[in-house]
């Protein structure tokens, strides 16, 4: 699912661009970051939107570098809920503890139902598209068979 977070305008001389990432603690206790996107006007410090595709249970980090006081640059960590809402976890330590507590647990029933619903909706969309393509092809196939028959090449 797509996660979107609106960002406010900022002093571009003091702050860097806002960022967002999925954090994966499976290979490293420091976490591996898979970066999302920020769309906005960095040259003027304009407002923008952070976007990333994540699944329920993924840990998300978001932040913005403070060039004057780097200690104020610590990211915020959250976990993605079933409906795409973000539950605040705190700092990286809290995010890692959350990972350790949930790494061996089975997916939540609600998350599985939500995923199934999304997948079934997509399957239905594909069926509609295939049905439309099939109905478009039927006259073409009939025309091709007629041409083969007229040419004496059709064995049926």
C-alpha positions, 0 to 999 in steps of 0.5 A: 500500500502507498503511504503518503505523509504531507510535509510543511515548508522549511528553511532550506538553508538550515534543513535538508530535504525530508526523507522516508524509508522502510527499515529492515532489521533482518540482516543488521541491527543498524537496519537497512534502509529502502528509500521512498520519495519526497516530492516538493520544492527543496530550493525554496523550502516548500511543502511536499509529500513523502511517499513509500510503498509498504506493507502492514507490519513494516517499520518506517523511518522519516526525518530531515537533517538539521544542518545547524544542530545535527543532534536534532536530525534523529529520525522518527520510527513508526510501524505500518498498521493494517489500514495504512495508519502509522503507529509511532514507535520512537527512536531506533532502539524502540524500533529494533525492540519492536522488530525483535518482539514481532519477528517470529510472530505470525501475521495478524489475521486482520492484515491477512484479510486486508491483503486477501481483499486487495489481491481479490480486487486486483484479480477481478480487475484483471478478469475484466480486462481479459474479458474485454480483450477476449471480446475484442479478439473474437471477431478477429479470430473469426475473420482470420478463420474465414480467410483461411477457409476461403484460401483452402488452408483451414483443416476444420 
